Amino acid sequence: MKISFKLQGLTCEACVKLCEIKIKKIHGITNIKYNVSKGVMDVESEGQINLGQIQAALSNTPYQATAL
């Protein structure tokens, strides 16, 4: 399954890496791609994944995931 969402609050490559680390902790994540120019992150997983899981993974960070 693939989910795409807008990622807000990123100011540098280190911000992107921190988000990737947090999101990769979600069980079943297989791939993450971030489009800097659009501010959109694509996450692929083996099973079902939803925006709520992404938001929960980022809850202790200054970054916010919102629906496209």
FENBELNOR-V169621 format. One record per residue. PHI is phi in whole degrees, -180 to 180 (999 if undefined). PSI is psi as a letter, one per 20 degrees, with the letter a starting at -180 (NA if undefined). D_LAST is the distance of its C-alpha to the last C-alpha in whole Angstrom. Layout:
BEGIN
((PHI PSI D_LAST) (PHI PSI D_LAST))
END
This chain:
BEGIN
((999 q 16) (-127 p 13) (-130 p 10) (-120 q 7) (-154 r 5) (-83 p 6) (-116 o 10) (-110 q 12) (100 i 15) (-81 p 16) (-123 i 20) (-158 r 21) (-64 h 22) (-64 h 23) (-63 g 20) (-61 g 18) (-62 g 21) (-62 g 21) (-62 g 18) (-61 g 18) (-61 g 22) (-64 g 20) (-71 h 18) (-65 i 21) (-74 i 23) (-72 p 21) (-59 p 23) (96 i 22) (-67 p 20) (-113 h 21) (-159 q 19) (-136 p 16) (-132 p 15) (-120 p 14) (-99 o 13) (-61 g 15) (-66 h 15) (-100 i 11) (70 k 10) (-115 p 8) (-112 p 10) (-108 p 11) (-123 p 13) (-110 q 16) (-141 r 18) (-72 h 22) (-130 b 21) (-68 p 18) (-146 q 15) (-135 r 13) (-61 h 10) (-60 h 14) (-67 h 16) (-65 g 14) (-62 h 14) (-65 g 17) (-64 h 18) (-98 j 17) (-62 h 19) (-98 k 22) (-126 r 20) (-83 j 19) (-101 q 15) (-127 p 12) (-102 p 9) (-131 q 7) (-66 q 4) (-78 NA 0))
END
